[in-house]
Amino acid sequence: MADVIVMTEKDAVKCQAFAQANFWVLPVNAVIKDDLITLIMNKLRL
């Protein structure tokens, strides 16, 4: 058995019912570059 299990916040929500003290949550933050945001916003305006 593993000493520690590391998972993202998304997976941690799914594992709440059986999570133990050795289940660690790794927060993940997306970084979106300005040119991608501009492209997305232009597509949404169509």
mmCIF file of the N, C-alpha and C atoms, coordinates in Angstrom:
data_MODEL
# 
_entry.id   MODEL 
# 
loop_
_atom_site.group_PDB 
_atom_site.id 
_atom_site.type_symbol 
_atom_site.label_atom_id 
_atom_site.label_alt_id 
_atom_site.label_comp_id 
_atom_site.label_asym_id 
_atom_site.label_entity_id 
_atom_site.label_seq_id 
_atom_site.pdbx_PDB_ins_code 
_atom_site.Cartn_x 
_atom_site.Cartn_y 
_atom_site.Cartn_z 
_atom_site.occupancy 
_atom_site.B_iso_or_equiv 
_atom_site.pdbx_formal_charge 
_atom_site.auth_seq_id 
_atom_site.auth_comp_id 
_atom_site.auth_asym_id 
_atom_site.auth_atom_id 
_atom_site.pdbx_PDB_model_num 
ATOM 1   N N  . MET A 1 1  ? 0.850   -1.182 0.000   1.00 0.00 ? 1  MET A N  1 
ATOM 2   C CA . MET A 1 1  ? 0.000   0.000  0.000   1.00 0.00 ? 1  MET A CA 1 
ATOM 3   C C  . MET A 1 1  ? 0.892   1.240  0.000   1.00 0.00 ? 1  MET A C  1 
ATOM 4   N N  . ALA A 1 2  ? 0.429   2.296  -0.623  1.00 0.00 ? 2  ALA A N  1 
ATOM 5   C CA . ALA A 1 2  ? 1.194   3.545  -0.735  1.00 0.00 ? 2  ALA A CA 1 
ATOM 6   C C  . ALA A 1 2  ? 1.193   4.301  0.589   1.00 0.00 ? 2  ALA A C  1 
ATOM 7   N N  . ASP A 1 3  ? 2.314   4.978  0.856   1.00 0.00 ? 3  ASP A N  1 
ATOM 8   C CA . ASP A 1 3  ? 2.385   5.818  2.053   1.00 0.00 ? 3  ASP A CA 1 
ATOM 9   C C  . ASP A 1 3  ? 1.479   7.035  1.926   1.00 0.00 ? 3  ASP A C  1 
ATOM 10  N N  . VAL A 1 4  ? 1.475   7.611  0.713   1.00 0.00 ? 4  VAL A N  1 
ATOM 11  C CA . VAL A 1 4  ? 0.682   8.814  0.445   1.00 0.00 ? 4  VAL A CA 1 
ATOM 12  C C  . VAL A 1 4  ? 0.067   8.679  -0.943  1.00 0.00 ? 4  VAL A C  1 
ATOM 13  N N  . ILE A 1 5  ? -1.160  9.144  -1.076  1.00 0.00 ? 5  ILE A N  1 
ATOM 14  C CA . ILE A 1 5  ? -1.826  9.204  -2.370  1.00 0.00 ? 5  ILE A CA 1 
ATOM 15  C C  . ILE A 1 5  ? -2.089  10.672 -2.670  1.00 0.00 ? 5  ILE A C  1 
ATOM 16  N N  . VAL A 1 6  ? -1.545  11.153 -3.789  1.00 0.00 ? 6  VAL A N  1 
ATOM 17  C CA . VAL A 1 6  ? -1.703  12.552 -4.179  1.00 0.00 ? 6  VAL A CA 1 
ATOM 18  C C  . VAL A 1 6  ? -2.686  12.614 -5.338  1.00 0.00 ? 6  VAL A C  1 
ATOM 19  N N  . MET A 1 7  ? -3.648  13.526 -5.237  1.00 0.00 ? 7  MET A N  1 
ATOM 20  C CA . MET A 1 7  ? -4.657  13.671 -6.290  1.00 0.00 ? 7  MET A CA 1 
ATOM 21  C C  . MET A 1 7  ? -5.032  15.140 -6.447  1.00 0.00 ? 7  MET A C  1 
ATOM 22  N N  . THR A 1 8  ? -5.643  15.455 -7.572  1.00 0.00 ? 8  THR A N  1 
ATOM 23  C CA . THR A 1 8  ? -6.100  16.816 -7.803  1.00 0.00 ? 8  THR A CA 1 
ATOM 24  C C  . THR A 1 8  ? -7.388  17.071 -7.009  1.00 0.00 ? 8  THR A C  1 
ATOM 25  N N  . GLU A 1 9  ? -7.761  18.327 -6.904  1.00 0.00 ? 9  GLU A N  1 
ATOM 26  C CA . GLU A 1 9  ? -8.991  18.687 -6.200  1.00 0.00 ? 9  GLU A CA 1 
ATOM 27  C C  . GLU A 1 9  ? -10.206 18.044 -6.856  1.00 0.00 ? 9  GLU A C  1 
ATOM 28  N N  . LYS A 1 10 ? -10.174 17.952 -8.178  1.00 0.00 ? 10 LYS A N  1 
ATOM 29  C CA . LYS A 1 10 ? -11.286 17.329 -8.912  1.00 0.00 ? 10 LYS A CA 1 
ATOM 30  C C  . LYS A 1 10 ? -11.486 15.881 -8.464  1.00 0.00 ? 10 LYS A C  1 
ATOM 31  N N  . ASP A 1 11 ? -10.394 15.141 -8.354  1.00 0.00 ? 11 ASP A N  1 
ATOM 32  C CA . ASP A 1 11 ? -10.495 13.744 -7.925  1.00 0.00 ? 11 ASP A CA 1 
ATOM 33  C C  . ASP A 1 11 ? -10.811 13.618 -6.436  1.00 0.00 ? 11 ASP A C  1 
ATOM 34  N N  . ALA A 1 12 ? -10.320 14.566 -5.653  1.00 0.00 ? 12 ALA A N  1 
ATOM 35  C CA . ALA A 1 12 ? -10.568 14.518 -4.208  1.00 0.00 ? 12 ALA A CA 1 
ATOM 36  C C  . ALA A 1 12 ? -12.059 14.589 -3.888  1.00 0.00 ? 12 ALA A C  1 
ATOM 37  N N  . VAL A 1 13 ? -12.797 15.344 -4.666  1.00 0.00 ? 13 VAL A N  1 
ATOM 38  C CA . VAL A 1 13 ? -14.247 15.441 -4.463  1.00 0.00 ? 13 VAL A CA 1 
ATOM 39  C C  . VAL A 1 13 ? -14.894 14.073 -4.635  1.00 0.00 ? 13 VAL A C  1 
ATOM 40  N N  . LYS A 1 14 ? -14.413 13.328 -5.614  1.00 0.00 ? 14 LYS A N  1 
ATOM 41  C CA . LYS A 1 14 ? -14.968 12.002 -5.892  1.00 0.00 ? 14 LYS A CA 1 
ATOM 42  C C  . LYS A 1 14 ? -14.581 10.972 -4.833  1.00 0.00 ? 14 LYS A C  1 
ATOM 43  N N  . CYS A 1 15 ? -13.506 11.245 -4.086  1.00 0.00 ? 15 CYS A N  1 
ATOM 44  C CA . CYS A 1 15 ? -12.981 10.275 -3.118  1.00 0.00 ? 15 CYS A CA 1 
ATOM 45  C C  . CYS A 1 15 ? -13.323 10.617 -1.666  1.00 0.00 ? 15 CYS A C  1 
ATOM 46  N N  . GLN A 1 16 ? -14.125 11.632 -1.456  1.00 0.00 ? 16 GLN A N  1 
ATOM 47  C CA . GLN A 1 16 ? -14.431 12.078 -0.090  1.00 0.00 ? 16 GLN A CA 1 
ATOM 48  C C  . GLN A 1 16 ? -14.992 10.969 0.786   1.00 0.00 ? 16 GLN A C  1 
ATOM 49  N N  . ALA A 1 17 ? -15.805 10.127 0.226   1.00 0.00 ? 17 ALA A N  1 
ATOM 50  C CA . ALA A 1 17 ? -16.482 9.101  1.021   1.00 0.00 ? 17 ALA A CA 1 
ATOM 51  C C  . ALA A 1 17 ? -15.512 8.103  1.657   1.00 0.00 ? 17 ALA A C  1 
ATOM 52  N N  . PHE A 1 18 ? -14.371 7.885  1.028   1.00 0.00 ? 18 PHE A N  1 
ATOM 53  C CA . PHE A 1 18 ? -13.427 6.897  1.559   1.00 0.00 ? 18 PHE A CA 1 
ATOM 54  C C  . PHE A 1 18 ? -12.022 7.456  1.791   1.00 0.00 ? 18 PHE A C  1 
ATOM 55  N N  . ALA A 1 19 ? -11.863 8.769  1.724   1.00 0.00 ? 19 ALA A N  1 
ATOM 56  C CA . ALA A 1 19 ? -10.544 9.395  1.899   1.00 0.00 ? 19 ALA A CA 1 
ATOM 57  C C  . ALA A 1 19 ? -9.997  9.135  3.299   1.00 0.00 ? 19 ALA A C  1 
ATOM 58  N N  . GLN A 1 20 ? -8.676  9.039  3.369   1.00 0.00 ? 20 GLN A N  1 
ATOM 59  C CA . GLN A 1 20 ? -7.992  8.826  4.635   1.00 0.00 ? 20 GLN A CA 1 
ATOM 60  C C  . GLN A 1 20 ? -6.951  9.925  4.826   1.00 0.00 ? 20 GLN A C  1 
ATOM 61  N N  . ALA A 1 21 ? -6.300  9.933  5.960   1.00 0.00 ? 21 ALA A N  1 
ATOM 62  C CA . ALA A 1 21 ? -5.318  10.976 6.281   1.00 0.00 ? 21 ALA A CA 1 
ATOM 63  C C  . ALA A 1 21 ? -4.153  11.004 5.299   1.00 0.00 ? 21 ALA A C  1 
ATOM 64  N N  . ASN A 1 22 ? -3.846  9.879  4.654   1.00 0.00 ? 22 ASN A N  1 
ATOM 65  C CA . ASN A 1 22 ? -2.731  9.848  3.710   1.00 0.00 ? 22 ASN A CA 1 
ATOM 66  C C  . ASN A 1 22 ? -3.148  10.185 2.275   1.00 0.00 ? 22 ASN A C  1 
ATOM 67  N N  . PHE A 1 23 ? -4.355  10.681 2.086   1.00 0.00 ? 23 PHE A N  1 
ATOM 68  C CA . PHE A 1 23 ? -4.810  11.160 0.781   1.00 0.00 ? 23 PHE A CA 1 
ATOM 69  C C  . PHE A 1 23 ? -4.568  12.662 0.750   1.00 0.00 ? 23 PHE A C  1 
ATOM 70  N N  . TRP A 1 24 ? -3.640  13.096 -0.050  1.00 0.00 ? 24 TRP A N  1 
ATOM 71  C CA . TRP A 1 24 ? -3.288  14.513 -0.125  1.00 0.00 ? 24 TRP A CA 1 
ATOM 72  C C  . TRP A 1 24 ? -3.869  15.116 -1.395  1.00 0.00 ? 24 TRP A C  1 
ATOM 73  N N  . VAL A 1 25 ? -4.263  16.380 -1.287  1.00 0.00 ? 25 VAL A N  1 
ATOM 74  C CA . VAL A 1 25 ? -4.877  17.086 -2.417  1.00 0.00 ? 25 VAL A CA 1 
ATOM 75  C C  . VAL A 1 25 ? -3.896  18.103 -2.974  1.00 0.00 ? 25 VAL A C  1 
ATOM 76  N N  . LEU A 1 26 ? -3.695  18.062 -4.268  1.00 0.00 ? 26 LEU A N  1 
ATOM 77  C CA . LEU A 1 26 ? -2.814  18.978 -4.969  1.00 0.00 ? 26 LEU A CA 1 
ATOM 78  C C  . LEU A 1 26 ? -3.667  19.978 -5.745  1.00 0.00 ? 26 LEU A C  1 
ATOM 79  N N  . PRO A 1 27 ? -3.684  21.247 -5.299  1.00 0.00 ? 27 PRO A N  1 
ATOM 80  C CA . PRO A 1 27 ? -4.458  22.244 -6.050  1.00 0.00 ? 27 PRO A CA 1 
ATOM 81  C C  . PRO A 1 27 ? -3.807  22.508 -7.416  1.00 0.00 ? 27 PRO A C  1 
ATOM 82  N N  . VAL A 1 28 ? -4.637  22.657 -8.423  1.00 0.00 ? 28 VAL A N  1 
ATOM 83  C CA . VAL A 1 28 ? -4.156  22.923 -9.772  1.00 0.00 ? 28 VAL A CA 1 
ATOM 84  C C  . VAL A 1 28 ? -4.827  24.199 -10.271 1.00 0.00 ? 28 VAL A C  1 
ATOM 85  N N  . ASN A 1 29 ? -4.011  25.106 -10.788 1.00 0.00 ? 29 ASN A N  1 
ATOM 86  C CA . ASN A 1 29 ? -4.527  26.363 -11.332 1.00 0.00 ? 29 ASN A CA 1 
ATOM 87  C C  . ASN A 1 29 ? -4.125  26.480 -12.793 1.00 0.00 ? 29 ASN A C  1 
ATOM 88  N N  . ALA A 1 30 ? -5.089  26.784 -13.629 1.00 0.00 ? 30 ALA A N  1 
ATOM 89  C CA . ALA A 1 30 ? -4.804  26.967 -15.057 1.00 0.00 ? 30 ALA A CA 1 
ATOM 90  C C  . ALA A 1 30 ? -4.328  28.392 -15.297 1.00 0.00 ? 30 ALA A C  1 
ATOM 91  N N  . VAL A 1 31 ? -3.343  28.523 -16.172 1.00 0.00 ? 31 VAL A N  1 
ATOM 92  C CA . VAL A 1 31 ? -2.863  29.833 -16.587 1.00 0.00 ? 31 VAL A CA 1 
ATOM 93  C C  . VAL A 1 31 ? -3.104  29.935 -18.087 1.00 0.00 ? 31 VAL A C  1 
ATOM 94  N N  . ILE A 1 32 ? -3.961  30.875 -18.458 1.00 0.00 ? 32 ILE A N  1 
ATOM 95  C CA . ILE A 1 32 ? -4.323  31.035 -19.856 1.00 0.00 ? 32 ILE A CA 1 
ATOM 96  C C  . ILE A 1 32 ? -3.647  32.288 -20.393 1.00 0.00 ? 32 ILE A C  1 
ATOM 97  N N  . LYS A 1 33 ? -2.900  32.137 -21.464 1.00 0.00 ? 33 LYS A N  1 
ATOM 98  C CA . LYS A 1 33 ? -2.197  33.268 -22.061 1.00 0.00 ? 33 LYS A CA 1 
ATOM 99  C C  . LYS A 1 33 ? -3.190  34.237 -22.686 1.00 0.00 ? 33 LYS A C  1 
ATOM 100 N N  . ASP A 1 34 ? -2.805  35.507 -22.711 1.00 0.00 ? 34 ASP A N  1 
ATOM 101 C CA . ASP A 1 34 ? -3.685  36.564 -23.217 1.00 0.00 ? 34 ASP A CA 1 
ATOM 102 C C  . ASP A 1 34 ? -4.172  36.304 -24.638 1.00 0.00 ? 34 ASP A C  1 
ATOM 103 N N  . ASP A 1 35 ? -3.301  35.784 -25.509 1.00 0.00 ? 35 ASP A N  1 
ATOM 104 C CA . ASP A 1 35 ? -3.719  35.563 -26.894 1.00 0.00 ? 35 ASP A CA 1 
ATOM 105 C C  . ASP A 1 35 ? -4.803  34.491 -27.000 1.00 0.00 ? 35 ASP A C  1 
ATOM 106 N N  . LEU A 1 36 ? -4.776  33.519 -26.107 1.00 0.00 ? 36 LEU A N  1 
ATOM 107 C CA . LEU A 1 36 ? -5.832  32.503 -26.113 1.00 0.00 ? 36 LEU A CA 1 
ATOM 108 C C  . LEU A 1 36 ? -7.140  33.089 -25.604 1.00 0.00 ? 36 LEU A C  1 
ATOM 109 N N  . ILE A 1 37 ? -7.077  33.909 -24.585 1.00 0.00 ? 37 ILE A N  1 
ATOM 110 C CA . ILE A 1 37 ? -8.293  34.556 -24.071 1.00 0.00 ? 37 ILE A CA 1 
ATOM 111 C C  . ILE A 1 37 ? -8.912  35.425 -25.154 1.00 0.00 ? 37 ILE A C  1 
ATOM 112 N N  . THR A 1 38 ? -8.081  36.157 -25.887 1.00 0.00 ? 38 THR A N  1 
ATOM 113 C CA . THR A 1 38 ? -8.573  37.003 -26.977 1.00 0.00 ? 38 THR A CA 1 
ATOM 114 C C  . THR A 1 38 ? -9.258  36.151 -28.033 1.00 0.00 ? 38 THR A C  1 
ATOM 115 N N  . LEU A 1 39 ? -8.656  35.042 -28.408 1.00 0.00 ? 39 LEU A N  1 
ATOM 116 C CA . LEU A 1 39 ? -9.239  34.143 -29.402 1.00 0.00 ? 39 LEU A CA 1 
ATOM 117 C C  . LEU A 1 39 ? -10.600 33.610 -28.921 1.00 0.00 ? 39 LEU A C  1 
ATOM 118 N N  . ILE A 1 40 ? -10.657 33.160 -27.690 1.00 0.00 ? 40 ILE A N  1 
ATOM 119 C CA . ILE A 1 40 ? -11.909 32.639 -27.129 1.00 0.00 ? 40 ILE A CA 1 
ATOM 120 C C  . ILE A 1 40 ? -12.987 33.713 -27.093 1.00 0.00 ? 40 ILE A C  1 
ATOM 121 N N  . MET A 1 41 ? -12.634 34.893 -26.631 1.00 0.00 ? 41 MET A N  1 
ATOM 122 C CA . MET A 1 41 ? -13.629 35.975 -26.541 1.00 0.00 ? 41 MET A CA 1 
ATOM 123 C C  . MET A 1 41 ? -14.137 36.362 -27.938 1.00 0.00 ? 41 MET A C  1 
ATOM 124 N N  . ASN A 1 42 ? -13.260 36.368 -28.919 1.00 0.00 ? 42 ASN A N  1 
ATOM 125 C CA . ASN A 1 42 ? -13.680 36.684 -30.282 1.00 0.00 ? 42 ASN A CA 1 
ATOM 126 C C  . ASN A 1 42 ? -14.638 35.620 -30.811 1.00 0.00 ? 42 ASN A C  1 
ATOM 127 N N  . LYS A 1 43 ? -14.402 34.369 -30.514 1.00 0.00 ? 43 LYS A N  1 
ATOM 128 C CA . LYS A 1 43 ? -15.299 33.286 -30.946 1.00 0.00 ? 43 LYS A CA 1 
ATOM 129 C C  . LYS A 1 43 ? -16.662 33.394 -30.272 1.00 0.00 ? 43 LYS A C  1 
ATOM 130 N N  . LEU A 1 44 ? -16.677 33.800 -29.003 1.00 0.00 ? 44 LEU A N  1 
ATOM 131 C CA . LEU A 1 44 ? -17.931 33.904 -28.264 1.00 0.00 ? 44 LEU A CA 1 
ATOM 132 C C  . LEU A 1 44 ? -18.792 35.066 -28.759 1.00 0.00 ? 44 LEU A C  1 
ATOM 133 N N  . ARG A 1 45 ? -18.175 36.047 -29.326 1.00 0.00 ? 45 ARG A N  1 
ATOM 134 C CA . ARG A 1 45 ? -18.906 37.218 -29.816 1.00 0.00 ? 45 ARG A CA 1 
ATOM 135 C C  . ARG A 1 45 ? -19.618 36.956 -31.144 1.00 0.00 ? 45 ARG A C  1 
ATOM 136 N N  . LEU A 1 46 ? -19.306 35.862 -31.830 1.00 0.00 ? 46 LEU A N  1 
ATOM 137 C CA . LEU A 1 46 ? -19.911 35.578 -33.140 1.00 0.00 ? 46 LEU A CA 1 
ATOM 138 C C  . LEU A 1 46 ? -21.375 35.313 -33.058 1.00 0.00 ? 46 LEU A C  1 
# 
